[in-house]
Amino acid sequence: MKYLIFFMLLLFFAFSCTSSKKITPREDVIVEETSKYDERFDPLSLDDDDIVIETSEKQQKETKPERPSRKPEDKVQEFTTEQEVDGYRIQVYASRSIEGATVAQQKAKDEFEPLGHKVYMIFETPFYKIRIADLQDRTKAEEVLEIVKSMGYDQSFLVFGRIILQKSVDNNMNEQGF
C-alpha cells in the first residue's frame, strides 16, 4: 500500500511538470531588452593618458658624435649584414606589467646603449622581460654580466638563445668589378 501511494504521487508530480502548450517568445519583450543598450560607444574616442617617458637631463646634454661621411670618390660602400645565431643575452628585469617593463627598458637603454649593448623587450607569457646585449662568446657574456651586476642589477643572469649579430663589411667596388 505504501508503494502504491508513493508511485501515484510520483506520477502526479511527473505529469504536473509537463506542458502541452508550446511556448513562443514575445517579440515586444525582446525589443525592449535590446533597446536598453546604447551600442554607439567607441573606446578609441576616449581621451586617456598615454605613457610618456621623459629623457633625463644627462641624456639631453649628451650629443652623439656624428660619423664621418664618406666621399663619393672613395669608391667604397659599407654593407651591414644581420645574422641570427646561438648566443647569450643578459636578463635584467621581468614583470607582468607592461608599464613597469617599459620604464625598465628605457632605464636600461639609458645605461647600456652608450656601452654598445642593444636592449630588448621580450614577452613570454605571462612576463615582459628586459634583456640586453648580443654576445656569442660565453666568457665575454660572463664578463658583461659581472659589469651589469656591479651597476646594481644584482638579480640579472645569462640567457642562452638566438641572438642577432650585425657585421659591417667594407667592399671596394673596383675589386669586385662594379
Secondary structure as GFF3:
##gff-version 3
##sequence-region A 1 178
A	DSSP	alpha_helix	2	16	.	.	.	ID=ss1
A	DSSP	alpha_helix	27	34	.	.	.	ID=ss2
A	DSSP	three_ten_helix	43	45	.	.	.	ID=ss3
A	DSSP	alpha_helix	57	61	.	.	.	ID=ss4
A	DSSP	three_ten_helix	72	74	.	.	.	ID=ss5
A	DSSP	beta_strand	76	95	.	.	.	ID=ss6
A	DSSP	alpha_helix	98	112	.	.	.	ID=ss7
A	DSSP	three_ten_helix	113	115	.	.	.	ID=ss8
A	DSSP	beta_strand	119	124	.	.	.	ID=ss9
A	DSSP	beta_strand	127	135	.	.	.	ID=ss10
A	DSSP	alpha_helix	138	150	.	.	.	ID=ss11
A	DSSP	beta_strand	157	172	.	.	.	ID=ss12
###
